[in-house]
Amino acid sequence: MMAPNPQAQKNHDELFPGHVSTLAVTDPELIETFDNFAFDEVLRHSTLDQRTRLMVQLAAIIASQAVREYRAMLGAALTIGVTPVEAKEIVYQAVPYVGIAKVFDFLHATNEVLTERGVTLPLPGQSTTTPETRMKKGLAVETLIVGDEMVQTLYATSPDDMLHFQHYLSGNCFGDTLTRTGIDIPTRELLTFSMLVALGGCEPQLKGHVAANLHVGNDRAKLIDVLTQLLPFIGYPRTLNGLRVVDDATKSQTP
């Protein structure tokens, strides 16, 4: 029977200790080539720590609407040290970017996996805002992430009948979500980047969040690293679209 190479098998076993894949029996050729690629070849082009790698993959898998794959990878993430709070924060952050309609099943799947592992729910709260402070704190974190000039431009150039969307972005997207503790801002920007790449069709927003990543310290090399680790899970077309956006925005950082 065909099998992944020893390094791929070792890396796979770290994530899924003791797991016996039924697909290795029914689809051995696919499992050999996929595991060799995802758990060996692409890892050779990475300097991301294991926890960050699993977190950005989870974000992209949510945006890809792959609940069964998400359950498997969430288990792997928890096994290698992603905390329950971090796992839940990834899901919460997906709500403003992916939409509750697509996130609903993942929230339930997360709760089921955590409960199966003996985690008591609800987890400790991570909110840092109130209805009275969300707008002010949201504007502050929006400014931190995208820059004061960009925030002022967004508000100044918005048509009057669309201005409420800028308030929603500041108060809801940034104020309710990006002000939460549990995951730091640079990592949250990598999560947003991963979701937008995996969604597809979001290139204008992706361009904005490449700029935001650069603004919070995630350079060209890190963004390419993230795309490399997403490739096996989201496929070539969306990965290549993401690479084009990153390349256009960071040509000055080319080695």
Accessible surface in RSA format (square Angstrom, percent):
REM  Atomic radii and reference values for relative SASA: ProtOr
REM  Chains: A
REM  Algorithm: Lee & Richards
REM  Probe-radius: 1.40
REM  Slices: 20
REM RES _ NUM      All-atoms   Total-Side   Main-Chain    Non-polar    All polar
REM                ABS   REL    ABS   REL    ABS   REL    ABS   REL    ABS   REL
RES MET A   1   177.41  91.9  88.88  58.8  88.53 210.8  84.43  71.8  92.98 123.2
RES MET A   2    90.29  46.8  73.95  48.9  16.34  38.9  73.54  62.5  16.75  22.2
RES ALA A   3    61.04  56.1  47.12  72.7  13.92  31.7  48.25  67.9  12.80  33.9
RES PRO A   4    22.25  16.2  11.55  10.5  10.70  38.9  11.55   9.5  10.70  66.5
RES ASN A   5    46.02  31.7  40.20  38.8   5.82  14.0  31.22  75.1  14.80  14.3
RES PRO A   6   117.10  85.3 105.75  96.4  11.35  41.3 112.75  93.1   4.36  27.1
RES GLN A   7    84.93  47.5  80.75  59.0   4.17   9.9  33.27  70.8  51.65  39.2
RES ALA A   8     0.01   0.0   0.00   0.0   0.01   0.0   0.00   0.0   0.01   0.0
RES GLN A   9    68.06  38.1  68.02  49.7   0.04   0.1  32.73  69.7  35.34  26.8
RES LYS A  10   119.75  58.4 112.09  68.8   7.66  18.2  91.05  81.9  28.70  30.6
RES ASN A  11    23.26  16.0  21.75  21.0   1.51   3.6   3.93   9.5  19.32  18.7
RES HIS A  12    25.71  14.0  25.71  17.9   0.00   0.0   9.41   9.7  16.30  19.0
RES ASP A  13    62.76  44.0  59.36  59.1   3.40   8.0  23.18  54.5  39.59  39.5
RES GLU A  14    79.09  45.4  64.02  48.4  15.07  35.9  38.56  74.6  40.52  33.1
RES LEU A  15     3.31   1.8   1.61   1.2   1.70   4.3   1.61   1.1   1.70   4.6
RES PHE A  16    32.64  16.3  27.49  17.0   5.15  13.4  32.07  19.4   0.57   1.6
RES PRO A  17    87.13  63.5  63.95  58.3  23.19  84.3  66.36  54.8  20.77 129.1
RES GLY A  18    80.73  99.6   0.00   N/A  80.73  99.6  45.48 124.8  35.25  78.9
RES HIS A  19   110.20  60.2  82.19  57.1  28.01  71.7  52.19  53.8  58.02  67.5
RES VAL A  20   125.62  82.7 108.71  98.4  16.90  40.7 111.84  97.2  13.78  37.4
RES SER A  21    27.48  23.2  21.44  28.6   6.04  13.9  15.04  32.0  12.45  17.4
RES THR A  22   105.73  75.2 100.24 101.6   5.49  13.1  78.91 106.0  26.82  40.5
RES LEU A  23    92.99  51.8  92.87  66.4   0.12   0.3  92.87  65.2   0.12   0.3
RES ALA A  24    33.14  30.5  32.56  50.3   0.57   1.3  32.68  46.0   0.46   1.2
RES VAL A  25    97.50  64.2  84.21  76.2  13.29  32.0  84.21  73.2  13.29  36.0
RES THR A  26    95.16  67.7  64.59  65.5  30.57  72.9  69.53  93.4  25.63  38.7
RES ASP A  27    59.33  41.6  53.99  53.7   5.34  12.6  10.18  24.0  49.15  49.0
RES PRO A  28    36.73  26.8  34.50  31.5   2.23   8.1  35.68  29.5   1.05   6.6
RES GLU A  29   116.32  66.8 114.91  86.9   1.40   3.3  33.48  64.8  82.84  67.6
RES LEU A  30   111.08  61.9 104.76  74.9   6.31  15.9 108.20  76.0   2.88   7.7
RES ILE A  31    23.36  13.3  23.36  17.4   0.00   0.0  23.36  16.8   0.00   0.0
RES GLU A  32    37.63  21.6  37.35  28.3   0.28   0.7   3.56   6.9  34.06  27.8
RES THR A  33    83.66  59.5  76.58  77.6   7.08  16.9  69.87  93.9  13.79  20.8
RES PHE A  34    59.90  30.0  54.73  33.9   5.16  13.4  59.90  36.3   0.00   0.0
RES ASP A  35    11.42   8.0  11.42  11.4   0.00   0.0   0.11   0.3  11.31  11.3
RES ASN A  36    37.52  25.9  36.22  35.0   1.30   3.1  14.27  34.3  23.25  22.5
RES PHE A  37    50.91  25.5  50.45  31.2   0.45   1.2  50.86  30.8   0.04   0.1
RES ALA A  38     5.90   5.4   0.23   0.4   5.67  12.9   0.23   0.3   5.67  15.0
RES PHE A  39    13.32   6.7  13.32   8.2   0.00   0.0  13.32   8.1   0.00   0.0
RES ASP A  40    10.26   7.2   9.83   9.8   0.43   1.0   0.16   0.4  10.10  10.1
RES GLU A  41    87.50  50.2  86.90  65.7   0.60   1.4  17.04  33.0  70.45  57.5
RES VAL A  42     7.41   4.9   5.52   5.0   1.90   4.6   7.41   6.4   0.00   0.0
RES LEU A  43    33.49  18.7  22.45  16.1  11.05  27.8  22.68  15.9  10.81  29.1
RES ARG A  44   167.58  70.4 128.95  65.7  38.63  92.0  64.58  88.3 103.00  62.4
RES HIS A  45   139.97  76.5 119.50  83.1  20.47  52.4  73.40  75.7  66.57  77.5
RES SER A  46    28.13  23.8   3.82   5.1  24.30  56.0   4.07   8.7  24.05  33.7
RES THR A  47   137.25  97.6 104.01 105.4  33.24  79.2  85.81 115.3  51.45  77.8
RES LEU A  48    21.46  11.9   4.21   3.0  17.25  43.4   7.46   5.2  13.99  37.7
RES ASP A  49    81.21  56.9  68.45  68.1  12.76  30.2  50.36 118.5  30.85  30.8
RES GLN A  50    55.81  31.2  49.32  36.0   6.49  15.4  19.19  40.9  36.61  27.8
RES ARG A  51    81.44  34.2  81.05  41.3   0.39   0.9  36.45  49.8  44.99  27.3
RES THR A  52    17.80  12.7  17.80  18.0   0.00   0.0   4.09   5.5  13.70  20.7
RES ARG A  53    22.71   9.5  22.71  11.6   0.00   0.0   0.00   0.0  22.71  13.8
RES LEU A  54     0.00   0.0   0.00   0.0   0.00   0.0   0.00   0.0   0.00   0.0
RES MET A  55     5.31   2.7   5.31   3.5   0.00   0.0   2.42   2.1   2.89   3.8
RES VAL A  56     0.00   0.0   0.00   0.0   0.00   0.0   0.00   0.0   0.00   0.0
RES GLN A  57     8.76   4.9   8.76   6.4   0.00   0.0   0.05   0.1   8.71   6.6
RES LEU A  58     1.01   0.6   1.01   0.7   0.00   0.0   1.01   0.7   0.00   0.0
RES ALA A  59     0.00   0.0   0.00   0.0   0.00   0.0   0.00   0.0   0.00   0.0
RES ALA A  60     0.00   0.0   0.00   0.0   0.00   0.0   0.00   0.0   0.00   0.0
RES ILE A  61     3.41   1.9   3.31   2.5   0.10   0.3   3.41   2.5   0.00   0.0
RES ILE A  62     0.00   0.0   0.00   0.0   0.00   0.0   0.00   0.0   0.00   0.0
RES ALA A  63     4.69   4.3   0.00   0.0   4.69  10.7   0.00   0.0   4.69  12.4
RES SER A  64    43.04  36.4  18.34  24.5  24.71  56.9  20.30  43.2  22.75  31.9
RES GLN A  65    78.43  43.9  56.70  41.4  21.73  51.7  30.13  64.1  48.31  36.6
RES ALA A  66    35.98  33.1  27.75  42.8   8.23  18.7  35.98  50.7   0.00   0.0
RES VAL A  67    47.98  31.6  44.00  39.8   3.98   9.6  44.00  38.2   3.98  10.8
RES ARG A  68   213.93  89.8 204.52 104.3   9.41  22.4  80.25 109.7 133.68  81.0
RES GLU A  69    67.22  38.6  61.62  46.6   5.60  13.3  23.06  44.6  44.16  36.1
RES TYR A  70     1.18   0.6   1.18   0.7   0.00   0.0   0.18   0.1   1.00   1.2
RES ARG A  71    74.03  31.1  68.34  34.8   5.69  13.6  28.48  38.9  45.55  27.6
RES ALA A  72    46.98  43.2  33.09  51.1  13.90  31.6  44.81  63.1   2.18   5.8
RES MET A  73     2.82   1.5   2.82   1.9   0.00   0.0   0.69   0.6   2.14   2.8
RES LEU A  74     0.00   0.0   0.00   0.0   0.00   0.0   0.00   0.0   0.00   0.0
RES GLY A  75    11.88  14.6   0.00   N/A  11.88  14.6  11.88  32.6   0.00   0.0
RES ALA A  76     0.94   0.9   0.00   0.0   0.94   2.1   0.07   0.1   0.87   2.3
RES ALA A  77     0.00   0.0   0.00   0.0   0.00   0.0   0.00   0.0   0.00   0.0
RES LEU A  78    23.38  13.0   7.19   5.1  16.19  40.7   7.19   5.1  16.19  43.6
RES THR A  79    55.61  39.5  25.61  26.0  30.00  71.5  23.03  30.9  32.58  49.2
RES ILE A  80    31.74  18.1   8.27   6.2  23.47  56.6  16.16  11.6  15.57  42.3
RES GLY A  81    37.42  46.1   0.00   N/A  37.42  46.1  29.23  80.2   8.19  18.3
RES VAL A  82     2.74   1.8   0.00   0.0   2.74   6.6   0.00   0.0   2.74   7.4
RES THR A  83    57.85  41.1  55.45  56.2   2.40   5.7  55.41  74.4   2.44   3.7
RES PRO A  84    40.31  29.4  40.31  36.8   0.00   0.0  40.31  33.3   0.00   0.0
RES VAL A  85    32.26  21.2  31.63  28.6   0.63   1.5  32.18  28.0   0.08   0.2
RES GLU A  86    23.22  13.3  23.22  17.6   0.00   0.0   2.59   5.0  20.63  16.8
RES ALA A  87     0.60   0.5   0.00   0.0   0.60   1.4   0.10   0.1   0.50   1.3
RES LYS A  88    15.43   7.5  15.43   9.5   0.00   0.0   4.47   4.0  10.96  11.7
RES GLU A  89     2.45   1.4   2.45   1.9   0.00   0.0   0.01   0.0   2.43   2.0
RES ILE A  90     1.03   0.6   1.03   0.8   0.00   0.0   1.03   0.7   0.00   0.0
RES VAL A  91     0.49   0.3   0.49   0.4   0.00   0.0   0.49   0.4   0.00   0.0
RES TYR A  92    77.39  36.1  73.61  41.9   3.78   9.8  40.73  30.6  36.67  45.2
RES GLN A  93     0.02   0.0   0.00   0.0   0.02   0.0   0.00   0.0   0.02   0.0
RES ALA A  94     0.00   0.0   0.00   0.0   0.00   0.0   0.00   0.0   0.00   0.0
RES VAL A  95    52.87  34.8  49.50  44.8   3.36   8.1  49.50  43.0   3.36   9.1
RES PRO A  96    46.45  33.9   7.24   6.6  39.21 142.5  17.05  14.1  29.40 182.7
RES TYR A  97    36.45  17.0  18.02  10.3  18.43  48.0  20.20  15.2  16.25  20.0
RES VAL A  98    16.54  10.9   0.00   0.0  16.54  39.9   2.11   1.8  14.44  39.2
RES GLY A  99    27.06  33.4   0.00   N/A  27.06  33.4  26.30  72.2   0.76   1.7
RES ILE A 100    96.32  54.8  92.76  69.1   3.57   8.6  92.76  66.8   3.57   9.7
RES ALA A 101    96.20  88.5  62.85  97.0  33.35  75.9  72.51 102.1  23.70  62.8
RES LYS A 102    86.60  42.2  84.36  51.8   2.25   5.3  47.11  42.4  39.49  42.1
RES VAL A 103     0.57   0.4   0.57   0.5   0.00   0.0   0.57   0.5   0.00   0.0
RES PHE A 104   109.51  54.8 109.51  67.8   0.00   0.0 109.51  66.4   0.00   0.0
RES ASP A 105    85.28  59.7  81.02  80.6   4.26  10.1  14.68  34.6  70.60  70.4
RES PHE A 106     0.53   0.3   0.53   0.3   0.00   0.0   0.53   0.3   0.00   0.0
RES LEU A 107    47.75  26.6  47.75  34.2   0.00   0.0  47.75  33.5   0.00   0.0
RES HIS A 108    87.93  48.1  87.45  60.8   0.48   1.2  61.78  63.7  26.15  30.4
RES ALA A 109     4.01   3.7   2.79   4.3   1.22   2.8   3.51   4.9   0.49   1.3
RES THR A 110     0.00   0.0   0.00   0.0   0.00   0.0   0.00   0.0   0.00   0.0
RES ASN A 111    41.42  28.6  41.09  39.7   0.33   0.8  13.23  31.8  28.19  27.2
RES GLU A 112    85.50  49.1  80.67  61.0   4.83  11.5  38.48  74.4  47.02  38.4
RES VAL A 113     9.30   6.1   9.30   8.4   0.00   0.0   9.30   8.1   0.00   0.0
RES LEU A 114     0.05   0.0   0.05   0.0   0.00   0.0   0.05   0.0   0.00   0.0
RES THR A 115    84.97  60.4  74.60  75.6  10.37  24.7  64.65  86.8  20.32  30.7
RES GLU A 116   125.72  72.2  85.26  64.5  40.47  96.4  51.23  99.1  74.49  60.8
RES ARG A 117   118.28  49.7  83.60  42.6  34.68  82.6  40.43  55.3  77.85  47.2
RES GLY A 118    66.52  82.0   0.00   N/A  66.52  82.0  37.32 102.4  29.20  65.4
RES VAL A 119    36.60  24.1  25.97  23.5  10.63  25.6  30.89  26.8   5.71  15.5
RES THR A 120   115.05  81.8  99.61 101.0  15.44  36.8  72.61  97.5  42.44  64.2
RES LEU A 121    55.90  31.1  29.48  21.1  26.42  66.4  29.64  20.8  26.26  70.7
RES PRO A 122   125.75  91.6 108.35  98.8  17.40  63.2 111.07  91.7  14.68  91.2
RES LEU A 123    30.98  17.3  16.06  11.5  14.92  37.5  16.30  11.4  14.68  39.5
RES PRO A 124    97.92  71.4  81.22  74.0  16.70  60.7  93.72  77.4   4.20  26.1
RES GLY A 125    74.03  91.3   0.00   N/A  74.03  91.3  38.72 106.3  35.31  79.1
RES GLN A 126    25.50  14.3  23.84  17.4   1.66   4.0   4.18   8.9  21.31  16.2
RES SER A 127    69.54  58.8  42.02  56.1  27.51  63.4  31.81  67.7  37.73  52.9
RES THR A 128    52.16  37.1  34.40  34.9  17.76  42.3  41.73  56.1  10.43  15.8
RES THR A 129    24.08  17.1   6.30   6.4  17.78  42.4   0.19   0.3  23.89  36.1
RES THR A 130    65.64  46.7  60.99  61.8   4.64  11.1  64.06  86.0   1.58   2.4
RES PRO A 131   113.53  82.7  93.55  85.3  19.98  72.6  94.44  78.0  19.09 118.6
RES GLU A 132   147.22  84.5 112.45  85.1  34.77  82.8  69.41 134.2  77.81  63.5
RES THR A 133    47.87  34.0  46.66  47.3   1.21   2.9  47.28  63.5   0.58   0.9
RES ARG A 134    76.82  32.3  76.82  39.2   0.00   0.0  13.28  18.1  63.54  38.5
RES MET A 135    57.91  30.0  57.81  38.3   0.10   0.2  49.38  42.0   8.53  11.3
RES LYS A 136   166.45  81.2 159.07  97.6   7.37  17.6 105.88  95.3  60.57  64.5
RES LYS A 137    87.35  42.6  84.09  51.6   3.26   7.8  52.45  47.2  34.90  37.2
RES GLY A 138     0.00   0.0   0.00   N/A   0.00   0.0   0.00   0.0   0.00   0.0
RES LEU A 139    59.96  33.4  59.64  42.7   0.32   0.8  59.90  42.1   0.06   0.2
RES ALA A 140    64.89  59.7  48.89  75.5  16.00  36.4  58.12  81.8   6.77  17.9
RES VAL A 141    14.86   9.8  11.98  10.8   2.88   6.9  14.63  12.7   0.23   0.6
RES GLU A 142     2.16   1.2   2.16   1.6   0.00   0.0   0.00   0.0   2.16   1.8
RES THR A 143    42.17  30.0  40.28  40.8   1.89   4.5  31.58  42.4  10.59  16.0
RES LEU A 144   102.14  56.9  93.58  66.9   8.56  21.5 100.63  70.7   1.51   4.1
RES ILE A 145     0.05   0.0   0.05   0.0   0.00   0.0   0.05   0.0   0.00   0.0
RES VAL A 146    35.94  23.6  19.36  17.5  16.57  39.9  20.88  18.1  15.06  40.8
RES GLY A 147    11.15  13.8   0.00   N/A  11.15  13.8  11.15  30.6   0.00   0.0
RES ASP A 148    77.01  53.9  71.16  70.8   5.86  13.9  27.46  64.6  49.55  49.4
RES GLU A 149   144.43  82.9 137.44 104.0   6.99  16.6  54.59 105.6  89.85  73.4
RES MET A 150    97.29  50.4  94.12  62.3   3.17   7.5  85.74  72.9  11.56  15.3
RES VAL A 151     8.52   5.6   8.52   7.7   0.00   0.0   8.52   7.4   0.00   0.0
RES GLN A 152   108.04  60.4 101.64  74.3   6.40  15.2  38.51  82.0  69.53  52.7
RES THR A 153    61.50  43.7  57.47  58.3   4.03   9.6  42.61  57.2  18.89  28.6
RES LEU A 154    58.02  32.3  56.34  40.3   1.68   4.2  56.63  39.8   1.39   3.7
RES TYR A 155    50.26  23.5  41.80  23.8   8.46  22.0  41.97  31.5   8.29  10.2
RES ALA A 156    88.01  80.9  46.35  71.5  41.67  94.8  58.89  82.9  29.13  77.2
RES THR A 157    97.28  69.2  69.05  70.0  28.23  67.3  62.57  84.0  34.71  52.5
RES SER A 158    19.88  16.8   3.80   5.1  16.08  37.0   6.97  14.8  12.91  18.1
RES PRO A 159    71.97  52.5  59.84  54.5  12.13  44.1  71.97  59.4   0.00   0.0
RES ASP A 160   134.91  94.5 113.65 113.1  21.26  50.3  37.90  89.2  97.00  96.7
RES ASP A 161   112.81  79.0  89.14  88.7  23.67  56.0  51.35 120.8  61.46  61.3
RES MET A 162   106.81  55.3 105.80  70.0   1.01   2.4  82.07  69.8  24.74  32.8
RES LEU A 163    57.07  31.8  57.07  40.8   0.00   0.0  57.07  40.1   0.00   0.0
RES HIS A 164    77.65  42.4  74.35  51.7   3.30   8.4  51.45  53.0  26.20  30.5
RES PHE A 165   114.81  57.4 114.19  70.7   0.61   1.6 114.19  69.2   0.61   1.8
RES GLN A 166    24.88  13.9  24.81  18.1   0.07   0.2   0.00   0.0  24.88  18.9
RES HIS A 167    81.97  44.8  79.04  54.9   2.92   7.5  59.86  61.7  22.10  25.7
RES TYR A 168   124.48  58.1 121.63  69.2   2.86   7.4  86.80  65.2  37.69  46.5
RES LEU A 169    72.01  40.1  70.84  50.7   1.16   2.9  71.95  50.5   0.06   0.2
RES SER A 170     0.00   0.0   0.00   0.0   0.00   0.0   0.00   0.0   0.00   0.0
RES GLY A 171     1.00   1.2   0.00   N/A   1.00   1.2   1.00   2.8   0.00   0.0
RES ASN A 172    66.73  46.0  66.60  64.4   0.12   0.3   9.63  23.2  57.10  55.2
RES CYS A 173     8.44   6.4   8.44   9.4   0.00   0.0   5.32  13.5   3.12   3.4
RES PHE A 174     8.75   4.4   8.75   5.4   0.00   0.0   8.75   5.3   0.00   0.0
RES GLY A 175     0.00   0.0   0.00   N/A   0.00   0.0   0.00   0.0   0.00   0.0
RES ASP A 176    49.98  35.0  39.45  39.3  10.53  24.9  20.24  47.6  29.74  29.7
RES THR A 177    12.07   8.6  11.94  12.1   0.13   0.3   1.21   1.6  10.86  16.4
RES LEU A 178     1.19   0.7   0.00   0.0   1.19   3.0   0.00   0.0   1.19   3.2
RES THR A 179    21.41  15.2   7.44   7.5  13.96  33.3  13.01  17.5   8.39  12.7
RES ARG A 180    40.57  17.0  33.51  17.1   7.05  16.8   4.41   6.0  36.16  21.9
RES THR A 181    70.87  50.4  66.25  67.2   4.62  11.0  62.79  84.3   8.08  12.2
RES GLY A 182    33.42  41.2   0.00   N/A  33.42  41.2  14.20  39.0  19.22  43.1
RES ILE A 183    14.55   8.3   1.81   1.4  12.74  30.7   8.99   6.5   5.57  15.1
RES ASP A 184    87.50  61.3  72.73  72.4  14.77  34.9  40.04  94.2  47.46  47.3
RES ILE A 185    32.45  18.5  30.80  22.9   1.64   4.0  30.80  22.2   1.64   4.5
RES PRO A 186    51.79  37.7  51.77  47.2   0.02   0.1  51.79  42.8   0.00   0.0
RES THR A 187    24.37  17.3  23.85  24.2   0.52   1.2   4.83   6.5  19.54  29.5
RES ARG A 188     0.35   0.1   0.35   0.2   0.00   0.0   0.04   0.1   0.31   0.2
RES GLU A 189     0.08   0.0   0.08   0.1   0.00   0.0   0.05   0.1   0.02   0.0
RES LEU A 190     4.08   2.3   4.08   2.9   0.00   0.0   4.08   2.9   0.00   0.0
RES LEU A 191     0.00   0.0   0.00   0.0   0.00   0.0   0.00   0.0   0.00   0.0
RES THR A 192     0.00   0.0   0.00   0.0   0.00   0.0   0.00   0.0   0.00   0.0
RES PHE A 193     0.00   0.0   0.00   0.0   0.00   0.0   0.00   0.0   0.00   0.0
RES SER A 194     0.00   0.0   0.00   0.0   0.00   0.0   0.00   0.0   0.00   0.0
RES MET A 195     0.00   0.0   0.00   0.0   0.00   0.0   0.00   0.0   0.00   0.0
RES LEU A 196    10.02   5.6   7.74   5.5   2.28   5.7   7.74   5.4   2.28   6.1
RES VAL A 197     4.75   3.1   0.14   0.1   4.61  11.1   3.10   2.7   1.64   4.5
RES ALA A 198     0.47   0.4   0.00   0.0   0.47   1.1   0.00   0.0   0.47   1.2
RES LEU A 199    31.54  17.6  18.93  13.5  12.62  31.7  19.56  13.7  11.99  32.3
RES GLY A 200    17.97  22.2   0.00   N/A  17.97  22.2   7.08  19.4  10.89  24.4
RES GLY A 201    71.31  87.9   0.00   N/A  71.31  87.9  34.19  93.8  37.12  83.1
RES CYS A 202    24.15  18.3  23.08  25.7   1.07   2.5   0.80   2.0  23.35  25.2
RES GLU A 203    45.23  26.0  43.75  33.1   1.48   3.5  25.04  48.4  20.18  16.5
RES PRO A 204    98.96  72.1  80.18  73.1  18.78  68.3  87.78  72.5  11.18  69.5
RES GLN A 205   100.31  56.1  93.34  68.2   6.97  16.6  44.84  95.5  55.47  42.1
RES LEU A 206     2.37   1.3   2.37   1.7   0.00   0.0   2.37   1.7   0.00   0.0
RES LYS A 207   139.33  68.0 138.57  85.0   0.77   1.8  80.95  72.9  58.38  62.2
RES GLY A 208    38.09  47.0   0.00   N/A  38.09  47.0  33.61  92.2   4.48  10.0
RES HIS A 209    23.82  13.0  23.80  16.5   0.02   0.1   6.33   6.5  17.49  20.3
RES VAL A 210     0.00   0.0   0.00   0.0   0.00   0.0   0.00   0.0   0.00   0.0
RES ALA A 211    55.97  51.5  49.85  76.9   6.12  13.9  51.62  72.7   4.35  11.5
RES ALA A 212     1.17   1.1   0.17   0.3   1.01   2.3   0.87   1.2   0.31   0.8
RES ASN A 213     0.00   0.0   0.00   0.0   0.00   0.0   0.00   0.0   0.00   0.0
RES LEU A 214    50.89  28.3  31.30  22.4  19.59  49.2  32.37  22.7  18.51  49.8
RES HIS A 215   104.67  57.2  73.28  50.9  31.40  80.3  57.75  59.5  46.92  54.6
RES VAL A 216    27.09  17.8   5.37   4.9  21.71  52.3  14.10  12.3  12.98  35.2
RES GLY A 217    63.59  78.4   0.00   N/A  63.59  78.4  35.57  97.6  28.02  62.8
RES ASN A 218     3.91   2.7   3.75   3.6   0.16   0.4   0.16   0.4   3.75   3.6
RES ASP A 219    70.57  49.4  68.48  68.2   2.09   4.9  23.87  56.2  46.70  46.6
RES ARG A 220    30.40  12.8  30.40  15.5   0.00   0.0   4.88   6.7  25.52  15.5
RES ALA A 221    69.38  63.8  57.56  88.8  11.82  26.9  62.75  88.4   6.63  17.6
RES LYS A 222    81.52  39.8  76.36  46.9   5.16  12.3  32.55  29.3  48.98  52.2
RES LEU A 223     0.00   0.0   0.00   0.0   0.00   0.0   0.00   0.0   0.00   0.0
RES ILE A 224    57.61  32.8  57.49  42.8   0.12   0.3  57.49  41.4   0.12   0.3
RES ASP A 225    10.00   7.0   7.83   7.8   2.16   5.1   6.47  15.2   3.52   3.5
RES VAL A 226     0.00   0.0   0.00   0.0   0.00   0.0   0.00   0.0   0.00   0.0
RES LEU A 227     0.58   0.3   0.58   0.4   0.00   0.0   0.58   0.4   0.00   0.0
RES THR A 228    30.54  21.7  25.95  26.3   4.59  10.9  17.63  23.7  12.91  19.5
RES GLN A 229     0.35   0.2   0.22   0.2   0.13   0.3   0.00   0.0   0.35   0.3
RES LEU A 230     0.00   0.0   0.00   0.0   0.00   0.0   0.00   0.0   0.00   0.0
RES LEU A 231    22.92  12.8  21.45  15.3   1.46   3.7  21.45  15.1   1.46   3.9
RES PRO A 232    22.87  16.7   0.45   0.4  22.42  81.5   5.56   4.6  17.31 107.6
RES PHE A 233    37.76  18.9   7.73   4.8  30.03  78.1  12.19   7.4  25.57  73.2
RES ILE A 234    23.20  13.2   1.28   1.0  21.92  52.8   8.24   5.9  14.96  40.6
RES GLY A 235    28.69  35.4   0.00   N/A  28.69  35.4  26.77  73.5   1.92   4.3
RES TYR A 236   123.36  57.6 121.91  69.4   1.44   3.8  96.02  72.2  27.34  33.7
RES PRO A 237    98.17  71.5  90.99  82.9   7.17  26.1  97.62  80.6   0.54   3.4
RES ARG A 238   100.89  42.4  99.27  50.6   1.62   3.8  16.22  22.2  84.67  51.3
RES THR A 239     5.11   3.6   5.11   5.2   0.00   0.0   5.11   6.9   0.00   0.0
RES LEU A 240    99.31  55.3  95.12  68.1   4.18  10.5  95.60  67.1   3.71  10.0
RES ASN A 241    49.56  34.2  49.56  47.9   0.00   0.0   2.08   5.0  47.48  45.9
RES GLY A 242     0.40   0.5   0.00   N/A   0.40   0.5   0.07   0.2   0.33   0.7
RES LEU A 243    58.61  32.6  56.84  40.7   1.76   4.4  57.08  40.1   1.53   4.1
RES ARG A 244   130.22  54.7 124.01  63.2   6.21  14.8  61.33  83.8  68.89  41.8
RES VAL A 245    13.51   8.9  11.05  10.0   2.46   5.9  12.89  11.2   0.62   1.7
RES VAL A 246     0.87   0.6   0.87   0.8   0.00   0.0   0.87   0.8   0.00   0.0
RES ASP A 247    47.38  33.2  46.95  46.7   0.44   1.0  14.57  34.3  32.81  32.7
RES ASP A 248    93.69  65.6  69.70  69.4  24.00  56.7  27.16  63.9  66.53  66.4
RES ALA A 249    43.33  39.8  10.11  15.6  33.21  75.6  20.94  29.5  22.39  59.3
RES THR A 250     1.37   1.0   0.00   0.0   1.37   3.3   1.37   1.8   0.00   0.0
RES LYS A 251   123.38  60.2 109.85  67.4  13.53  32.2  83.30  75.0  40.08  42.7
RES SER A 252   115.96  98.0  71.08  94.9  44.88 103.4  59.13 125.9  56.83  79.6
RES GLN A 253    77.56  43.4  55.41  40.5  22.15  52.7  32.75  69.7  44.81  34.0
RES THR A 254    75.04  53.4  53.70  54.4  21.34  50.9  49.79  66.9  25.25  38.2
RES PRO A 255   159.02 115.9  90.37  82.4  68.65 249.6 130.47 107.7  28.55 177.4
END  Absolute sums over single chains surface
CHAIN  1 A    12725.3      10229.6       2495.7       7897.4       4827.9
END  Absolute sums over all chains
TOTAL         12725.3      10229.6       2495.7       7897.4       4827.9
